[in-house]
Amino acid sequence: MPLFKKRAGGKPGEWYYCLEHKKVEEGPQCPAKDRFGPYASRKEAEQAMETARERNLEWENDPKWHDSSTRAEDG
């Protein structure tokens, strides 16, 4: 018999986007490694993949990440 119960992080009322099942879930239903969130609303969770795409584009185009020393090393 386990001493402690396994419990997913988070609480009901928080919304997550499950990367494994590709759906929105209320409360922690899947392991943390398989989800984005928590989000304050279902709508925010539904837009999780688009939000991630937008943030990735911002980071890829951020001049702080593409300075001249990095370009010289990449050759």
MDAnalysis code that builds the backbone (N, CA, C; Angstrom):
import MDAnalysis as mda
import numpy as np

u = mda.Universe.empty(225, n_residues=75, atom_resindex=np.repeat(np.arange(75), 3), trajectory=True)
u.add_TopologyAttr("name", ["N", "CA", "C"] * 75)
u.add_TopologyAttr("resid", np.arange(1, 76))
u.add_TopologyAttr("resname", ["MET", "PRO", "LEU", "PHE", "LYS", "LYS", "ARG", "ALA", "GLY", "GLY", "LYS", "PRO", "GLY", "GLU", "TRP", "TYR", "TYR", "CYS", "LEU", "GLU", "HIS", "LYS", "LYS", "VAL", "GLU", "GLU", "GLY", "PRO", "GLN", "CYS", "PRO", "ALA", "LYS", "ASP", "ARG", "PHE", "GLY", "PRO", "TYR", "ALA", "SER", "ARG", "LYS", "GLU", "ALA", "GLU", "GLN", "ALA", "MET", "GLU", "THR", "ALA", "ARG", "GLU", "ARG", "ASN", "LEU", "GLU", "TRP", "GLU", "ASN", "ASP", "PRO", "LYS", "TRP", "HIS", "ASP", "SER", "SER", "THR", "ARG", "ALA", "GLU", "ASP", "GLY"])
u.atoms.positions = np.array([
    [0.844, -1.189, 0.000],
    [0.000, 0.000, 0.000],
    [0.883, 1.243, 0.000],
    [0.676, 2.156, -0.951],
    [1.522, 3.349, -1.009],
    [1.274, 4.269, 0.182],
    [2.344, 4.909, 0.588],
    [2.260, 5.830, 1.705],
    [1.573, 7.130, 1.294],
    [1.846, 7.584, 0.066],
    [1.253, 8.824, -0.441],
    [0.481, 8.529, -1.715],
    [-0.645, 9.203, -1.887],
    [-1.411, 9.055, -3.126],
    [-0.781, 9.926, -4.199],
    [-0.706, 9.393, -5.415],
    [-0.235, 10.190, -6.541],
    [-1.345, 11.133, -6.939],
    [-1.003, 12.391, -7.139],
    [-1.992, 13.392, -7.508],
    [-1.390, 14.300, -8.567],
    [-2.143, 14.516, -9.615],
    [-1.686, 15.451, -10.640],
    [-1.742, 16.859, -10.063],
    [-0.807, 17.724, -10.468],
    [-0.806, 19.098, -9.983],
    [-1.983, 19.883, -10.524],
    [-2.335, 20.948, -9.865],
    [-3.429, 21.798, -10.314],
    [-4.699, 21.525, -9.537],
    [-5.760, 22.234, -9.922],
    [-7.035, 22.069, -9.227],
    [-8.189, 22.315, -10.192],
    [-9.363, 21.806, -9.878],
    [-10.533, 22.058, -10.726],
    [-10.759, 23.559, -10.881],
    [-11.268, 23.953, -12.045],
    [-11.457, 25.367, -12.336],
    [-10.310, 25.931, -13.149],
    [-9.222, 25.188, -13.219],
    [-8.095, 25.542, -14.085],
    [-8.242, 24.714, -15.359],
    [-7.858, 25.307, -16.461],
    [-8.013, 24.650, -17.754],
    [-6.642, 24.310, -18.329],
    [-6.572, 23.168, -19.003],
    [-5.334, 22.671, -19.589],
    [-5.595, 22.225, -21.020],
    [-4.531, 22.225, -21.820],
    [-4.602, 21.634, -23.149],
    [-3.726, 20.396, -23.126],
    [-4.333, 19.233, -23.363],
    [-3.592, 17.970, -23.347],
    [-2.963, 17.729, -24.717],
    [-1.639, 17.625, -24.724],
    [-0.900, 17.394, -25.963],
    [-1.079, 15.964, -26.464],
    [-1.299, 15.041, -25.564],
    [-1.480, 13.634, -25.916],
    [-2.833, 13.406, -26.613],
    [-3.895, 13.945, -26.017],
    [-5.246, 13.726, -26.530],
    [-5.736, 14.846, -27.441],
    [-4.960, 15.943, -27.509],
    [-5.300, 17.108, -28.337],
    [-6.697, 17.642, -28.006],
    [-6.911, 17.842, -26.693],
    [-8.196, 18.387, -26.253],
    [-8.028, 19.186, -24.973],
    [-9.031, 20.005, -24.692],
    [-9.055, 20.835, -23.495],
    [-9.618, 20.010, -22.339],
    [-9.007, 20.162, -21.171],
    [-9.465, 19.449, -19.982],
    [-9.593, 20.422, -18.816],
    [-10.608, 20.224, -18.008],
    [-10.740, 21.029, -16.798],
    [-10.100, 20.264, -15.653],
    [-9.232, 20.958, -14.945],
    [-8.511, 20.293, -13.860],
    [-7.438, 19.390, -14.434],
    [-6.547, 18.938, -13.607],
    [-5.450, 18.093, -14.087],
    [-5.927, 16.663, -14.311],
    [-6.040, 16.262, -15.556],
    [-6.459, 14.895, -15.857],
    [-5.302, 14.054, -16.393],
    [-4.393, 14.695, -17.092],
    [-3.251, 13.998, -17.681],
    [-1.966, 14.453, -16.987],
    [-0.891, 13.674, -17.109],
    [0.376, 14.061, -16.481],
    [0.860, 15.416, -16.977],
    [1.551, 16.125, -16.120],
    [2.047, 17.465, -16.432],
    [2.910, 17.471, -17.693],
    [3.646, 16.414, -17.946],
    [4.514, 16.354, -19.121],
    [3.722, 16.359, -20.427],
    [2.428, 16.068, -20.354],
    [1.588, 15.976, -21.545],
    [0.608, 17.127, -21.695],
    [0.809, 18.230, -20.959],
    [-0.186, 19.295, -21.042],
    [0.427, 20.685, -20.971],
    [-0.288, 21.648, -21.534],
    [0.006, 23.068, -21.383],
    [-1.005, 23.619, -20.393],
    [-0.601, 24.568, -19.589],
    [-1.526, 25.218, -18.671],
    [-0.921, 25.324, -17.292],
    [-1.651, 25.842, -16.361],
    [-3.088, 26.084, -16.422],
    [-3.432, 27.408, -17.091],
    [-4.645, 27.450, -17.619],
    [-5.203, 28.656, -18.212],
    [-6.406, 29.077, -17.376],
    [-6.717, 30.358, -17.416],
    [-7.816, 30.900, -16.616],
    [-9.188, 30.557, -17.196],
    [-9.240, 30.264, -18.495],
    [-10.534, 29.971, -19.117],
    [-10.386, 28.851, -20.141],
    [-11.518, 28.262, -20.469],
    [-11.543, 27.221, -21.486],
    [-11.066, 27.787, -22.831],
    [-11.498, 29.008, -23.149],
    [-11.127, 29.637, -24.422],
    [-9.613, 29.780, -24.544],
    [-8.942, 30.214, -23.474],
    [-7.482, 30.330, -23.495],
    [-6.841, 28.973, -23.750],
    [-7.360, 27.940, -23.100],
    [-6.807, 26.592, -23.287],
    [-7.023, 26.102, -24.710],
    [-8.171, 26.439, -25.304],
    [-8.445, 26.040, -26.688],
    [-7.445, 26.663, -27.657],
    [-6.899, 27.819, -27.303],
    [-5.961, 28.530, -28.168],
    [-4.502, 28.226, -27.815],
    [-4.264, 27.221, -26.998],
    [-2.918, 26.933, -26.502],
    [-1.906, 26.688, -27.616],
    [-2.263, 25.931, -28.622],
    [-1.310, 25.618, -29.686],
    [-0.998, 26.859, -30.518],
    [-1.996, 27.688, -30.787],
    [-1.766, 28.924, -31.536],
    [-0.892, 29.877, -30.720],
    [-1.158, 29.969, -29.426],
    [-0.342, 30.813, -28.545],
    [1.109, 30.338, -28.566],
    [1.318, 29.035, -28.517],
    [2.675, 28.482, -28.550],
    [3.362, 28.805, -29.879],
    [2.630, 28.689, -30.991],
    [3.196, 29.017, -32.301],
    [3.622, 30.484, -32.360],
    [2.753, 31.363, -31.869],
    [3.068, 32.797, -31.883],
    [4.303, 33.101, -31.031],
    [4.380, 32.500, -29.857],
    [5.531, 32.735, -28.976],
    [6.813, 32.199, -29.592],
    [6.738, 31.046, -30.235],
    [7.926, 30.493, -30.891],
    [8.431, 31.425, -31.985],
    [7.515, 31.982, -32.766],
    [7.917, 32.930, -33.822],
    [8.571, 34.171, -33.223],
    [7.998, 34.685, -32.128],
    [8.591, 35.847, -31.466],
    [10.008, 35.531, -31.003],
    [10.206, 34.378, -30.400],
    [11.534, 34.003, -29.897],
    [12.517, 33.795, -31.037],
    [12.056, 33.158, -32.118],
    [12.939, 32.920, -33.262],
    [13.390, 34.224, -33.909],
    [12.562, 35.251, -33.843],
    [12.884, 36.535, -34.463],
    [13.413, 37.565, -33.472],
    [13.662, 37.167, -32.253],
    [14.177, 38.076, -31.228],
    [15.663, 38.320, -31.474],
    [16.067, 39.569, -31.694],
    [17.484, 39.856, -31.983],
    [18.424, 39.456, -30.846],
    [17.933, 39.375, -29.629],
    [18.780, 38.948, -28.507],
    [19.251, 37.500, -28.687],
    [18.455, 36.694, -29.395],
    [18.809, 35.294, -29.607],
    [19.623, 35.095, -30.883],
    [19.721, 36.137, -31.690],
    [20.423, 36.019, -32.965],
    [21.459, 37.128, -33.101],
    [22.319, 37.220, -32.114],
    [23.347, 38.270, -32.187],
    [24.502, 37.829, -33.097],
    [25.433, 38.701, -33.379],
    [26.500, 38.420, -34.329],
    [27.423, 37.285, -33.869],
    [27.635, 37.145, -32.564],
    [28.510, 36.061, -32.096],
    [27.898, 34.703, -32.365],
    [26.571, 34.568, -32.280],
    [25.910, 33.309, -32.558],
    [26.004, 32.980, -34.045],
    [25.815, 33.969, -34.891],
    [25.888, 33.731, -36.331],
    [27.289, 33.298, -36.753],
    [28.306, 33.877, -36.146],
    [29.683, 33.517, -36.493],
    [29.975, 32.060, -36.129],
    [29.428, 31.591, -35.019],
    [29.660, 30.217, -34.598],
    [28.928, 29.231, -35.500],
    [27.731, 29.628, -35.978],
    [26.934, 28.731, -36.814],
    [27.542, 28.583, -38.206],
    [28.366, 29.554, -38.616],
    [29.126, 29.535, -39.823],
    [28.391, 29.478, -41.062],
])
